[in-house]
Amino acid sequence: MLKIQEYRPQPFTDFTLPENVQAYQAALRTVRAELVGRHYPLIIDGERVDTEGKLTSLNPCDTKEVVGTTAKATIQDAERALQGAWRAFEGWKKWDMDARARILLKASAILKRRRLEACALMSIEVGKNYAEADVEVAEAIDFLEYYARSAMKYAGFGSSETTWFEGEENGLMSLPIGVGVSISPWNFPCAIFLGMLAAPIVVGNCVIAKPAEDSGLIAGFVVDILLEAGLPAGVLQFLPGVGREVGEYLTTHARTRFITFTGSRAVGLHINEVAAKTQPGQRWIKKVILELGGKDGLIVDETADLDVAVTAAVQGAFGFNGQKCSAMSRLIVVDSVYDDVVNAFVERARALSVGTGEENANVTAVVNQMSFDKIKGYLEIAPREGTVLLGGQAPGEANGRAGYYVQPTIVGDVGREARLAQEEIFGPVVAVLRAKDWADALEIANSTQYGLTGGVCSRDRARLEQARHEFEAGNLYFNRKITGAIVGVQPFGGYNMSGTDSKAGGPDYLANFLQLKTVTERW
C-alpha cells in the first residue's frame, strides 16, 4: 500500500513580504517570455491534434492583448476522444489504486515547483491578483493530495464494511464506472478544472475534459503537468471547444457514463435534462454532478462585531470581482445597525484599488464581453431597485487600458424580491437588504432558489445554532467571509438550485465515480 504522510492543506503565500512580491513579479516575466502567445492543441489518445478552427484567449484587463490560443474541437474530434477513452479504460481500471494515486502525487509535486508560473498565467489570462491566484493554485495542489489519499479507502475487496454472516464471505467492491465528461468554468481554471478531472481518474475512470473557452491556456498547462507525471495516453482527453457544440454532443451521447459540470444554473439544468433522456443503445443511467452557483447572503445582526462583519462583507463580495459562485452578493443587515454597517462597508469598499491582476489590484476586470454586458444590464436597473451607494458604472477601462472593468458597486435598501436580490450577477455588485430583526433576516436569507454559501455575523449563540439548522446553504460560515473553502476542511457544494451537493474536496466525493458490487461466497 502507498505510504504517504497525513493530508495537510497547502499554506498560502504572504504577500506582505517584499521577497514574495518580487518572486511573483519574476514569474510574471517568465510566463510572458515562455507561455504568453502559446498555442495548445487537442490531446486525443496521447497525440496532440491541431484543428482548422482556434479559440482565442484575451487578457480581460487589456483586451488588445491575445494571451494565446487553443485548438477548437469538432464533433468528430469529440467522437474520437470518447471512443479512445473507452479503449484506455480497459487498461486503466485494472491499475492498482495506489499506482493511480502516485500519479496525482507526482503531479502535485510538479505543480508545487511551478506554482508561481501557474499563478502568473492566471493573472494574465483571467485577471486574478496575486492572492487570488495563489490560493487557487494551493487549492489545486490540495485536490491532488486529498483525492490521492481518499482513493485508498476504496482499494480492494471488502473496502466497505458489511455485517458478518455464518458460513459465508461477504464483501463490497468499489468499481470505476467508465468514461465521463468534465465541463469546467473559467473562474477557477486551475483548481476546479483539475479537481473535477482528478477525482474520477484516480479511482479508475477516464475523462474527456472540456475547459472554458476563456481559460484554455491554464488548462493546457495543467494537462501537461498530468502527462509529465505519467498519466497514460487516453485516460485524459483534452478537448477545448464550444460548449453548445462538443459539450452538447458528449452530454447526450449514449456512451457517456457520467458528467461533471460547474457553471451557470441555466446550462446545468439543460445538461441535467438532456442527460436524463435515454439514448438508443445506452446501457446505464448517467450520473450527473452539478455545481450551479448561488445568490449568497451574509446576515449581520445587532450583536455582531461590526468590524469583523464589514471585513467579511468586503472580502466575500469583491474577492476576484465577485466572480465566485460563493461570493457574497447579498448583505442582509438588521435595521438597528443597518446604517453603521452599510456606511462602514461602503467606505471600506471605496478604498479598493481597480486595475490589472499583474498590478495586484484589489478589483480587476471581469472575464469577457458577455459577462461585462450582463453586469452592465444589472447596473442599469440598480437605481430603480435601490439606492446606489458606491460605483454603479462599467467604464470599460482603467489606468488607460481598455478592459472589462466594472466599478465595485453597492446598492442599498434593495427589496427582497428585486432582481438584484434574486438573480446571480457574477460580478462586483452587492445588494444590501434591510431586515426588521433576526427572524426577518433569516427569512430573507432563505428567500432565493439557491442554496450554496451563506454566513452569519452574530455573538448570539442561540441564533448561530438556529442558523446551523435553518439557513439553507451547503456551506455556512459564522463570523468570517463566506468564500474560500479549503479542500478537506470545508467540503464544498450546495443544494436547491445550487447543485447536487456533491461536496467537492470532501470524504465521499470520490463515491460519485464508483459503483458497488456485493460478492458472496458460501463456504
C-alpha positions in Angstrom: 0.0 0.0 0.0 1.1 3.5 -0.8 2.9 5.1 2.2 2.1 8.8 2.4 2.0 11.3 5.3 -1.3 12.7 6.6 -3.0 15.2 4.4 -2.5 18.9 5.3 -3.7 21.8 3.2 -1.1 23.9 1.4 -0.1 27.2 3.2 -0.8 30.4 1.4 1.9 32.9 0.4 2.3 36.1 2.5 2.4 38.9 0.0 3.1 41.5 2.7 6.7 40.2 2.4 8.6 42.0 -0.3 10.5 38.9 -1.4 7.3 37.1 -2.2 6.1 40.0 -4.3 9.4 40.1 -6.1 9.2 36.3 -6.8 5.7 36.7 -8.2 6.8 39.6 -10.5 9.7 37.5 -11.7 7.3 34.7 -12.5 5.2 37.1 -14.5 8.2 38.0 -16.6 9.0 34.3 -17.1 5.4 33.5 -18.2 5.3 36.4 -20.6 8.5 35.2 -22.1 7.7 31.5 -22.3 3.9 30.9 -22.1 2.1 34.0 -23.4 1.4 33.6 -27.1 1.5 29.8 -26.9 -0.9 27.5 -28.8 -2.3 24.3 -27.1 -3.7 21.6 -29.5 -6.2 19.0 -28.5 -4.9 15.8 -26.9 -6.6 12.7 -28.1 -5.2 9.3 -27.2 -2.0 11.0 -26.1 -1.5 12.6 -29.5 -1.5 16.4 -30.0 -4.1 17.2 -32.7 -4.5 20.6 -34.3 -7.6 21.9 -35.9 -8.6 24.4 -38.5 -10.5 26.4 -36.0 -9.0 28.1 -33.0 -10.2 29.6 -29.7 -8.5 32.8 -28.7 -7.9 33.9 -25.1 -7.8 37.6 -24.4 -6.3 39.4 -21.4 -9.5 40.8 -19.8 -7.5 43.6 -18.2 -6.1 44.6 -21.5 -8.3 43.4 -24.3 -5.8 44.4 -27.0 -3.6 41.5 -25.9 -4.0 38.0 -27.1 -2.8 35.7 -24.4 -2.8 32.6 -26.5 -4.9 30.1 -28.4 -6.2 26.6 -28.3 -7.4 24.2 -30.9 -11.2 24.2 -31.3 -12.6 20.7 -31.2 -15.3 19.5 -33.7 -17.9 16.8 -33.1 -15.7 14.4 -35.0 -12.9 15.1 -32.5 -15.3 14.5 -29.6 -16.3 11.2 -31.0 -12.7 10.1 -31.4 -12.0 11.2 -27.9 -14.9 9.3 -26.5 -14.0 6.1 -28.3 -10.4 6.4 -27.3 -11.2 7.0 -23.7 -13.2 3.8 -23.6 -10.3 1.9 -25.0 -8.0 3.4 -22.4 -10.5 2.5 -19.7 -10.0 -1.2 -20.3 -6.4 -0.9 -19.0 -6.7 1.9 -16.6 -9.4 0.3 -14.5 -7.1 -2.6 -13.8 -4.3 -0.4 -12.3 -3.9 -0.7 -8.5 -5.4 2.2 -6.6 -2.1 3.2 -5.2 -0.5 3.2 -8.6 -3.1 5.7 -9.8 -2.7 7.8 -6.7 1.0 8.0 -7.2 0.4 9.9 -10.5 -1.7 12.5 -8.6 1.0 12.9 -6.0 3.7 13.2 -8.7 1.6 15.9 -10.4 1.2 17.7 -7.1 5.0 17.8 -6.7 5.4 19.2 -10.2 2.7 21.8 -9.6 4.3 22.8 -6.3 7.6 23.5 -8.2 5.7 25.5 -10.8 3.2 27.2 -8.5 4.3 30.7 -9.3 4.1 30.1 -13.1 0.5 28.9 -12.7 -0.3 31.9 -10.6 1.2 34.3 -13.1 -0.5 32.8 -16.0 -3.9 33.2 -14.3 -3.1 36.9 -13.5 -2.7 37.4 -17.3 -5.4 35.1 -18.7 -8.3 35.7 -16.3 -7.1 38.7 -14.3 -6.5 37.2 -10.8 -4.5 39.3 -8.4 -1.6 37.7 -6.5 -3.5 36.4 -3.5 -6.5 35.1 -5.5 -4.2 33.2 -7.9 -2.0 31.9 -5.1 -4.9 30.4 -3.0 -6.3 28.8 -6.2 -3.1 27.0 -7.1 -2.9 25.9 -3.4 -6.4 24.5 -3.8 -5.4 22.7 -7.0 -2.5 21.0 -5.2 -4.8 20.2 -2.3 -7.2 18.4 -4.6 -4.4 16.2 -6.0 -3.1 15.4 -2.5 -6.5 14.9 -0.9 -8.0 12.7 -3.6 -4.9 10.6 -3.8 -5.3 9.7 -0.1 -9.1 9.4 -0.3 -8.8 6.8 -3.0 -7.0 4.4 -0.8 -10.1 3.6 1.3 -11.8 2.2 -1.9 -9.0 -0.2 -2.8 -9.6 -4.0 -2.8 -12.3 -6.4 -1.8 -14.2 -5.5 1.4 -13.2 -1.8 1.3 -16.7 -1.0 2.7 -17.9 -2.7 5.8 -20.6 -5.5 5.7 -22.1 -7.5 8.5 -20.7 -10.9 9.4 -22.9 -13.9 8.4 -22.1 -17.5 9.5 -20.8 -19.8 6.7 -20.2 -17.1 4.1 -17.7 -14.5 3.0 -19.4 -11.2 2.0 -17.9 -8.0 0.8 -18.3 -4.9 -1.2 -16.1 -3.9 -4.2 -15.8 -0.3 -5.4 -15.5 -0.3 -9.1 -14.9 2.6 -11.6 -17.9 3.3 -13.8 -16.4 4.2 -17.2 -15.9 7.4 -19.3 -17.2 10.8 -18.4 -17.1 14.4 -19.5 -15.8 17.2 -17.3 -17.1 20.7 -18.3 -15.3 23.3 -16.1 -15.6 27.1 -15.6 -13.2 29.9 -16.2 -13.3 31.5 -12.7 -11.2 28.7 -11.1 -9.4 27.5 -14.3 -6.7 25.7 -12.4 -8.3 24.3 -9.2 -11.8 23.4 -10.4 -10.5 22.2 -13.7 -8.0 19.9 -12.0 -10.2 18.8 -9.2 -13.1 17.8 -11.4 -11.0 15.5 -13.6 -8.5 14.2 -10.9 -11.3 12.7 -8.8 -12.8 10.3 -11.3 -9.4 9.5 -12.8 -7.8 8.4 -9.5 -10.5 5.8 -8.9 -10.1 4.3 -12.4 -12.3 6.2 -14.8 -11.3 8.1 -17.9 -12.3 11.7 -18.6 -12.8 14.0 -21.5 -12.0 17.5 -20.2 -13.6 20.5 -21.9 -12.2 23.7 -20.3 -13.9 27.0 -20.5 -13.2 28.9 -23.7 -11.8 31.9 -21.8 -9.1 29.9 -19.9 -7.7 27.4 -22.3 -4.0 28.2 -21.6 -4.1 27.4 -17.9 -6.0 24.2 -18.7 -3.4 23.2 -21.2 -0.6 24.0 -18.6 -2.3 21.7 -16.1 -2.8 18.9 -18.6 0.9 19.0 -19.5 1.7 18.5 -15.8 -0.5 15.4 -15.5 1.1 13.9 -18.6 4.5 14.7 -17.3 3.5 12.9 -14.1 2.9 9.7 -16.1 -0.8 9.6 -16.9 -1.2 7.0 -19.6 -2.4 8.0 -23.1 -6.2 8.2 -23.4 -7.0 8.4 -19.7 -7.4 12.1 -20.1 -8.6 13.5 -23.4 -8.1 17.3 -23.6 -10.9 18.8 -25.7 -11.2 22.6 -25.7 -14.2 23.6 -27.8 -17.5 25.4 -27.8 -19.9 24.0 -25.2 -23.1 24.2 -27.3 -21.3 22.1 -29.9 -18.9 19.4 -28.4 -20.4 19.8 -24.9 -23.9 19.1 -26.1 -22.7 16.2 -28.3 -20.9 14.5 -25.4 -23.5 15.1 -22.7 -26.2 13.5 -24.9 -24.1 10.6 -26.2 -25.2 7.1 -25.4 -21.6 6.1 -24.3 -21.1 8.9 -21.9 -21.3 7.4 -18.4 -21.1 10.5 -16.2 -21.0 14.3 -16.5 -19.4 16.7 -14.1 -20.3 20.4 -14.7 -19.6 23.6 -12.8 -21.2 26.7 -14.2 -24.5 28.6 -14.7 -27.8 27.3 -13.5 -29.3 27.6 -17.0 -26.7 25.4 -18.6 -26.6 23.0 -15.7 -30.3 22.4 -15.8 -30.1 21.8 -19.5 -27.4 19.3 -19.1 -29.4 17.5 -16.3 -32.4 17.4 -18.6 -30.7 16.1 -21.7 -28.6 13.6 -19.8 -31.7 12.1 -18.2 -33.1 11.1 -21.6 -32.0 7.6 -22.6 -30.4 7.3 -26.0 -30.6 4.3 -28.3 -28.0 1.8 -27.2 -27.5 3.4 -23.8 -26.8 0.8 -21.1 -26.9 2.9 -17.9 -28.5 5.8 -16.1 -26.0 8.6 -16.5 -24.6 10.2 -13.3 -24.7 14.0 -13.3 -22.7 16.0 -10.8 -23.6 19.7 -10.9 -22.4 22.9 -9.1 -24.6 25.8 -10.4 -23.8 28.9 -8.4 -25.7 30.9 -5.9 -27.2 34.1 -4.6 -25.2 34.1 -1.4 -26.2 36.1 1.7 -24.4 37.3 4.8 -26.5 38.2 7.8 -25.3 40.9 10.3 -27.3 41.3 13.4 -27.2 43.9 16.2 -24.9 41.7 18.4 -22.2 41.3 15.8 -18.6 42.6 16.0 -19.2 45.2 13.2 -15.5 45.4 12.2 -15.5 41.6 11.7 -18.7 41.8 9.8 -17.5 44.6 7.4 -14.2 42.8 6.7 -16.2 39.6 5.9 -18.5 41.5 3.6 -15.7 43.3 1.7 -13.7 40.1 1.3 -16.7 38.0 0.3 -18.2 40.4 -2.1 -15.2 41.7 -4.0 -12.6 38.9 -4.0 -11.9 38.2 -7.7 -14.5 40.8 -8.5 -17.4 38.8 -7.2 -16.8 36.2 -9.9 -17.2 33.3 -7.5 -20.2 31.1 -7.1 -19.7 31.5 -3.3 -19.4 35.3 -3.5 -21.4 37.5 -1.1 -23.9 39.2 -3.4 -26.5 40.0 -0.7 -25.7 41.8 2.6 -28.6 41.4 5.0 -28.5 43.8 7.9 -30.8 44.1 10.9 -32.4 47.6 11.0 -30.9 48.8 14.2 -27.3 48.5 12.9 -28.1 49.0 9.2 -26.7 52.5 8.9 -23.5 51.8 10.8 -22.7 48.6 8.9 -23.6 49.9 5.5 -21.6 53.2 5.9 -18.5 51.3 7.0 -19.0 48.7 4.2 -19.2 51.5 1.6 -16.1 53.3 3.0 -14.0 50.1 3.1 -15.0 49.2 -0.5 -14.3 52.7 -1.7 -10.7 52.2 -0.8 -10.3 49.2 -3.1 -7.9 49.7 -6.0 -9.0 48.9 -9.5 -6.5 47.7 -12.1 -4.9 44.6 -13.6 -4.0 41.3 -12.0 -0.4 41.9 -12.8 -0.5 45.1 -10.8 -2.1 43.2 -7.9 -5.1 45.4 -7.9 -7.9 44.6 -5.4 -10.5 44.6 -8.1 -9.6 43.7 -11.7 -11.6 43.3 -14.9 -14.4 40.7 -15.3 -13.6 37.9 -17.6 -15.2 38.7 -21.0 -17.6 40.8 -23.1 -20.6 38.6 -22.3 -20.1 39.0 -18.5 -19.4 42.7 -18.9 -22.6 43.2 -20.8 -24.6 41.2 -18.4 -23.4 43.1 -15.4 -24.0 46.4 -17.2 -27.6 45.3 -17.6 -27.9 44.9 -13.8 -26.3 48.3 -13.2 -28.9 49.9 -15.4 -31.7 48.6 -13.2 -29.9 49.3 -9.9 -31.3 52.9 -9.4 -34.8 51.6 -9.9 -34.4 48.8 -7.3 -32.5 50.6 -4.6 -30.1 53.4 -3.9 -26.6 53.2 -5.5 -24.2 53.9 -2.6 -21.0 53.2 -4.5 -20.0 52.6 -8.1 -22.7 51.8 -10.5 -20.7 52.2 -13.6 -18.9 49.9 -16.0 -16.2 52.2 -17.6 -14.6 49.5 -19.7 -11.1 51.0 -18.9 -8.8 51.5 -16.0 -5.5 53.4 -15.8 -5.6 54.0 -19.6 -6.1 50.3 -20.5 -9.2 49.1 -22.3 -10.7 46.1 -20.5 -13.8 44.6 -19.0 -13.7 46.9 -15.9 -16.8 47.3 -13.6 -16.7 49.5 -10.6 -17.2 47.9 -7.2 -20.9 48.6 -6.7 -23.1 48.6 -3.6 -26.9 49.2 -3.8 -28.7 49.9 -0.6 -32.3 49.2 0.5 -33.0 46.6 -2.2 -36.3 44.8 -1.8 -36.1 41.0 -1.1 -38.0 40.2 -4.4 -35.9 42.5 -6.6 -33.9 41.1 -9.4 -30.7 42.4 -7.7 -31.6 40.3 -4.7 -32.7 37.1 -6.6 -30.6 36.7 -9.7 -26.9 35.7 -9.8 -25.0 38.6 -11.3 -21.4 37.2 -11.0 -19.7 40.5 -10.7 -18.7 43.1 -8.2 -22.3 44.1 -7.4 -23.8 43.8 -3.9 -27.5 44.2 -2.9 -27.9 45.4 0.7 -31.2 44.4 2.3 -32.7 45.8 5.5 -34.2 43.3 7.9 -36.6 44.2 10.7 -35.0 41.8 13.1 -33.1 38.5 13.3 -36.1 36.4 12.3 -36.8 38.6 9.3 -33.1 38.4 8.3 -33.1 34.6 8.3 -36.3 34.6 6.2 -34.7 37.0 3.7 -31.6 34.8 3.5 -33.7 31.8 2.5 -35.9 33.7 0.0 -33.9 32.7 -3.1 -34.0 29.5 -5.2 -30.3 28.9 -4.4 -28.5 27.2 -1.5 -24.8 27.4 -1.9 -23.0 29.5 0.7 -24.2 31.8 3.4 -23.0 33.4 6.6 -24.0 35.0 9.9 -22.1 37.6 11.9 -23.5 37.4 15.4 -22.4 36.9 19.0 -25.8 35.4 20.0 -25.2 31.6 20.4 -28.9 30.7 20.1 -29.1 32.5 16.7 -26.0 30.7 15.4 -27.5 27.4 16.4 -30.8 28.2 14.8 -28.9 29.2 11.6 -26.9 26.0 11.7 -30.1 24.1 11.2 -32.4 26.5 9.3 -30.1 28.6 7.0 -30.4 26.9 3.6 -26.8 26.7 2.4 -24.5 23.9 1.6 -21.6 25.8 3.1 -22.4 28.1 6.1 -19.9 30.3 7.8 -20.1 32.2 11.1 -18.2 35.4 11.8 -16.0 35.3 8.8 -16.2 35.7 5.0 -18.3 33.2 3.1 -15.8 32.4 0.4 -12.6 30.4 0.4 -13.5 26.8 1.2 -10.4 24.7 1.8 -10.1 21.1 0.4 -10.7 18.5 3.1 -11.5 21.2 5.7 -14.8 22.6 4.3 -16.2 20.2 1.7 -17.9 22.4 -0.9 -21.2 22.2 -2.7 -24.8 23.4 -2.5 -28.3 22.2 -2.9 -31.6 23.6 -4.1 -30.8 25.3 -7.4 -27.1 25.5 -6.5 -26.4 21.9 -7.5 -26.3 18.3 -6.4 -24.5 18.9 -3.1 -21.7 16.6 -4.2 -19.2 18.2 -1.7 -16.0 18.5 -3.7 -13.0 18.1 -1.5 -14.9 16.0 1.0 -14.6 12.4 2.3 -17.3 11.0 0.0 -16.8 12.9 -3.3 -15.0 10.0 -5.0 -18.0 7.8 -4.4 -19.7 9.8 -7.2 -17.5 8.0 -9.7 -17.7 4.4 -8.3 -20.3 1.6 -8.3 -20.6 -1.0 -5.7 -20.7 -4.8 -6.2 -21.6 -7.1 -3.4 -19.9 -10.5 -3.7 -20.9 -13.5 -1.6 -19.2 -16.9 -1.4 -20.8 -19.8 0.6 -18.1 -21.7 2.4 
